[in-house]
């Protein structure tokens, strides 16, 4: 339904209209206000409130397409640690990143627990993973 098809005149009781000399002016201003109101309402209904609310027509995008600038997107911390341990081994990993969980009785479980609680250490592990070019 377009704004042109909305009713544009509003019948007011005769007591609300001024005398004969200005009766048509009151009707014209009400008509203009009505058109403006309905065109604004139609705009609000057809345009999304924010760009995040728009729906894409192509829903076949992969995770890499949605986050092209984040090489760690979709990689869990466990995957990162296991890949680094497989590539470097515990001894070299402990030499490259000097944290106790890699040097003293290392295990995947203890390393994950420490890295999840320590943001600076996790950042070093993620940076090494990106620099090494694994996966």
C-alpha positions as CSV (number, residue, x, y, z in Angstrom):
1,X,0.0,0.0,0.0
2,X,1.5,3.3,-1.0
3,X,1.1,6.6,0.7
4,X,-1.0,7.8,-2.3
5,X,-3.6,5.2,-1.7
6,X,-4.1,6.1,2.0
7,X,-7.2,8.3,2.7
8,X,-5.9,11.9,2.5
9,X,-8.9,13.8,3.7
10,X,-10.3,13.9,7.2
11,X,-13.8,14.9,7.8
12,X,-14.1,17.0,10.8
13,X,-17.3,18.0,12.6
14,X,-18.7,21.3,11.5
15,X,-18.0,22.8,14.9
16,X,-14.3,22.2,14.5
17,X,-14.1,24.0,11.2
18,X,-13.7,27.8,11.1
19,X,-16.4,29.9,9.4
20,X,-17.1,29.8,5.6
21,X,-14.2,32.0,4.7
22,X,-11.4,29.6,5.9
23,X,-13.0,26.1,6.0
24,X,-11.1,24.8,3.0
25,X,-7.7,25.8,4.5
26,X,-8.2,23.7,7.6
27,X,-9.0,20.7,5.5
28,X,-5.9,21.2,3.3
29,X,-3.5,21.4,6.3
30,X,-5.0,18.2,7.8
31,X,-4.6,16.6,4.4
32,X,-0.9,17.6,4.2
33,X,-0.2,16.4,7.8
34,X,-1.9,13.1,7.1
35,X,0.2,12.5,3.9
36,X,3.4,13.3,5.8
37,X,2.5,11.0,8.7
38,X,1.8,8.0,6.4
39,X,4.9,8.5,4.2
40,X,7.0,8.7,7.4
41,X,5.4,5.6,8.8
42,X,5.9,3.7,5.5
43,X,9.6,4.7,5.5
44,X,10.0,3.4,9.0
45,X,8.4,0.1,8.1
46,X,10.5,-0.5,4.9
47,X,13.9,0.6,6.2
48,X,15.7,-1.5,8.8
49,X,16.3,0.2,12.2
50,X,20.0,-0.5,12.0
51,X,22.5,-2.2,9.6
52,X,22.8,-5.2,11.9
53,X,19.1,-6.0,11.4
54,X,19.4,-6.5,7.6
55,X,19.2,-10.0,6.3
56,X,21.6,-11.1,3.6
57,X,20.3,-12.9,0.6
58,X,23.4,-15.1,0.4
59,X,23.6,-17.2,3.5
60,X,26.3,-19.5,2.1
61,X,29.2,-17.5,3.3
62,X,31.9,-19.4,5.2
63,X,33.4,-18.4,8.5
64,X,36.5,-17.2,6.8
65,X,34.4,-15.0,4.5
66,X,32.7,-13.4,7.5
67,X,35.9,-12.7,9.4
68,X,38.7,-12.3,6.8
69,X,41.0,-10.3,9.1
70,X,41.0,-12.6,12.1
71,X,43.2,-15.7,11.5
72,X,42.2,-17.2,14.8
73,X,38.5,-17.2,14.1
74,X,37.0,-20.6,14.6
75,X,40.2,-21.9,16.3
76,X,39.9,-23.0,19.9
77,X,42.6,-22.4,22.4
78,X,43.0,-26.2,22.7
79,X,43.5,-26.5,19.0
80,X,46.2,-23.7,19.1
81,X,48.1,-25.3,22.0
82,X,48.0,-28.8,20.5
83,X,49.2,-27.5,17.1
84,X,52.1,-25.6,18.8
85,X,53.1,-28.7,20.9
86,X,53.0,-30.9,17.8
87,X,55.0,-28.5,15.8
88,X,57.6,-27.3,18.4
89,X,57.4,-29.8,21.3
90,X,57.1,-28.8,25.0
91,X,60.8,-28.0,25.4
92,X,61.1,-25.6,22.5
93,X,57.7,-24.1,23.3
94,X,58.8,-23.4,26.9
95,X,62.0,-21.8,25.5
96,X,60.1,-19.6,23.1
97,X,57.4,-18.6,25.6
98,X,58.7,-18.4,29.1
99,X,55.8,-19.5,31.2
100,X,55.8,-22.2,33.9
101,X,53.0,-24.3,32.4
102,X,55.3,-25.1,29.4
103,X,58.4,-25.7,31.4
104,X,57.4,-27.4,34.7
105,X,55.5,-30.7,34.2
106,X,53.7,-29.6,31.1
107,X,50.3,-30.9,30.0
108,X,47.5,-29.7,27.7
109,X,45.0,-29.5,30.6
110,X,47.2,-27.4,32.9
111,X,48.3,-25.1,30.0
112,X,44.7,-24.5,29.0
113,X,43.7,-23.7,32.5
114,X,46.6,-21.2,32.9
115,X,46.1,-19.6,29.5
116,X,42.4,-19.1,30.0
117,X,43.1,-17.2,33.2
118,X,46.1,-15.2,32.0
119,X,45.4,-12.9,29.1
120,X,49.1,-11.8,28.5
121,X,50.2,-15.4,28.2
122,X,47.3,-16.3,25.9
123,X,48.3,-13.4,23.7
124,X,51.8,-14.6,23.4
125,X,50.6,-18.1,22.5
126,X,48.2,-16.8,19.9
127,X,50.9,-14.5,18.4
128,X,53.3,-17.5,18.2
129,X,50.6,-19.5,16.5
130,X,50.0,-16.8,13.9
131,X,53.8,-16.2,13.3
132,X,54.5,-19.9,12.8
133,X,51.8,-20.1,10.1
134,X,50.2,-23.3,11.3
135,X,46.9,-24.3,9.7
